[in-house]
Amino acid sequence: MIYLTDEISLTADSIQYIVGKPVQRPGKGVEMQNPKYYHKLSAALQQAVTDCVRAGVADERITELRQVVAEQARLEQEFSEKLKGVYV
């Protein structure tokens, strides 16, 4: 599992990538809450960025359009750093 933020993680199985909120379940390990499924890694990451920005707008951490653009760019950079080497 790749923890993209405290609220969003990325995992995969043999068919798809899964993006969701990691939740520790007693006796069961970590499970994904509200999972979303993608065939391509790029689509999974784009949606993770969108979900993070939406959460920022919803909880009023982001209140201006320029903040949306800045947060999107920051997250894309952060996620690319975490996934360096994936596209070798």
N, C-alpha and C positions, 0 to 999 in steps of 0.2 A: 504494500500500500504506500502510495506517495501522498504525504500530507502537503497540500498546496497552501492552505491557510489553517487556522484553528477550526474553521467551520466547514472546509471543503477538502475532500480527499479524492484521489484517483486510484482505481484498482482495475484489474482486468481478469477475464477468464479466457478460455480458448476461443471464444466467439466475439467478444466485445470488450470495450472499455466501459467502466462504471464510475460515475461521478456522484458524490453524495456527501452527507454529513456523517463523519465517523462517530459511532456511539459505542461505548464500552458496555457490554451486557454481562452481568455476573454469570460465570460459568460457561459463557459462549464466546468470549473474546470480543473483538471489534466487529460491528455490523454497520452497514450503510443505511442511514435513514433517508427517506425520499430519494432513492437512487434513480439516476437517469442513465440510459444505455446508448452507446455510440459505437459504430463500426470503425470510425477513424479517430486517431488520437487528436488530430487538429480540431475536429468538431467537438470533442470532449473538452479540450482546453478552451476553445472559444466560449462554450457554454459555461464553463467554470468562471471565466472572467465576467461574463454577463451576469451570472448569479451573484457574484461578489459585489459588483457595482449596484445591482438592484437592491441588495441588502443594505448597502450604504445609503442609498436614496430613501429606502423605507424607514430606516432608523434615524434619518436626518443628519448623518455624518457628512453626507454629500448634499449640498443645497444649491449649487450652481452648476451650469452646464460645463464650464471650464474644468470644474473638479471631476466631472464624469470622464472627460477626455484624459486628464492627468492620471486619474486612478486606473483607467483602462491601460494606459501606457505602462504605468508602474507594475501592475499585475502581470501584463504580458512579459515584461522584462524579468520579473521575479520567477515566473513559471518557467521561462526559457532557461534561466540559470539552473533551476532545480533539475531540468530535464536534459542538460547538456550531455552530449554523447549518445542520445537516443537516435538521432538521425545520422549515424556514422555511415 
